[in-house]
Amino acid sequence: MTEEQILKKNKIIDLFVGRLKSEKPQLMPDYYYIKRCKYHSEWSWIMPVVEEIEKLGHRVEIIGLTCAICGCGEENIYIDEPAMTKVETVGNAIVEFIHWYIGQTSA
């Protein structure tokens, strides 16, 4: 992943868990905060997000380099991309879930 992709995914996840306010203007401190986020590389950052998704009634399955988030209506989210780390795979599944979840809650 490029640094730009990492920053974008970290920001999406961070907004989901509520650390940043989406209506807050984009100031430099936010950029530096997001740059320090480790959702893409640290289990201690990503697992609390997994737990939040599970609290919403969804099941997260992590097997090898595959991550599935089940209970998303008719479709489940399934990420299985080679050449990724396990934590990156989970992060990508979470970003896909967030896009799905926002679509469901704003409908």
C-alpha positions as CSV (number, residue, x, y, z in Angstrom):
1,M,0.0,0.0,0.0
2,T,1.1,3.5,-0.7
3,E,1.4,6.1,2.1
4,E,-1.6,7.9,0.6
5,Q,-3.7,4.7,0.7
6,I,-2.6,4.0,4.3
7,L,-3.6,7.5,5.4
8,K,-7.0,7.3,3.7
9,K,-7.8,3.9,5.2
10,N,-6.6,5.0,8.7
11,K,-8.8,8.1,8.5
12,I,-11.9,6.1,7.4
13,I,-11.4,3.7,10.3
14,D,-10.6,6.4,12.8
15,L,-13.8,8.3,11.8
16,F,-15.8,5.2,12.3
17,V,-14.5,4.7,15.8
18,G,-15.2,8.3,16.6
19,R,-11.8,9.8,17.3
20,L,-12.3,12.5,14.7
21,K,-15.4,14.4,13.9
22,S,-16.3,14.4,10.2
23,E,-17.6,18.0,10.4
24,K,-14.3,19.2,11.9
25,P,-12.2,21.3,9.4
26,Q,-9.2,19.6,8.0
27,L,-6.3,21.2,10.0
28,M,-2.7,20.1,10.1
29,P,-2.9,18.4,13.5
30,D,-5.5,15.9,12.1
31,Y,-3.0,15.0,9.3
32,Y,-0.3,14.4,11.8
33,Y,-2.6,12.4,14.1
34,I,-3.8,10.2,11.2
35,K,-0.2,9.7,10.1
36,R,0.6,8.2,13.6
37,C,-2.4,5.8,13.4
38,K,-1.5,2.2,13.1
39,Y,-4.7,0.5,12.0
40,H,-2.9,-0.8,9.0
41,S,0.0,-2.5,10.9
42,E,-0.8,-3.0,14.6
43,W,-3.2,-5.6,16.1
44,S,-3.6,-3.4,19.3
45,W,-5.2,-0.7,17.0
46,I,-7.3,-2.9,14.8
47,M,-8.8,-5.4,17.3
48,P,-10.8,-2.8,19.2
49,V,-12.4,-2.0,15.9
50,V,-13.2,-5.7,15.3
51,E,-14.8,-5.8,18.7
52,E,-17.0,-2.7,17.9
53,I,-18.2,-4.4,14.7
54,E,-19.0,-7.5,16.6
55,K,-21.0,-5.4,19.1
56,L,-23.1,-4.2,16.2
57,G,-24.1,-7.8,15.7
58,H,-21.7,-8.9,12.9
59,R,-19.3,-11.8,13.0
60,V,-15.7,-11.2,12.0
61,E,-13.7,-14.3,10.9
62,I,-10.0,-14.1,10.4
63,I,-8.4,-17.2,8.9
64,G,-4.9,-17.0,7.5
65,L,-4.8,-14.0,5.1
66,T,-8.5,-14.1,4.7
67,C,-11.0,-11.9,6.6
68,A,-14.8,-12.2,6.3
69,I,-17.4,-9.9,8.0
70,C,-20.7,-11.8,8.1
71,G,-24.2,-10.5,8.8
72,C,-24.1,-7.7,6.3
73,G,-27.6,-8.3,4.9
74,E,-27.6,-10.3,1.7
75,E,-23.9,-10.0,1.2
76,N,-20.9,-10.7,3.4
77,I,-17.6,-8.8,3.1
78,Y,-14.8,-11.1,2.1
79,I,-11.2,-10.1,1.6
80,D,-8.6,-12.6,0.4
81,E,-5.7,-10.7,-1.3
82,P,-2.3,-12.3,-1.6
83,A,0.9,-10.4,-0.6
84,M,-0.8,-8.6,2.3
85,T,-0.2,-9.1,6.0
86,K,-3.0,-10.5,8.1
87,V,-3.6,-7.1,9.8
88,E,-3.8,-5.4,6.4
89,T,-6.3,-7.9,5.3
90,V,-8.4,-7.3,8.4
91,G,-8.1,-3.5,7.9
92,N,-9.2,-3.7,4.3
93,A,-12.3,-5.8,5.3
94,I,-13.1,-3.2,8.0
95,V,-12.9,-0.4,5.5
96,E,-15.3,-2.3,3.2
97,F,-17.6,-2.9,6.1
98,I,-17.6,0.8,7.0
99,H,-18.6,1.7,3.5
100,W,-21.4,-0.8,3.6
101,Y,-22.5,0.2,7.1
102,I,-22.6,4.0,6.2
103,G,-24.7,3.1,3.2
104,Q,-27.1,1.2,5.4
105,T,-27.4,3.8,8.2
106,S,-27.8,6.7,5.8
107,A,-30.6,5.0,3.8
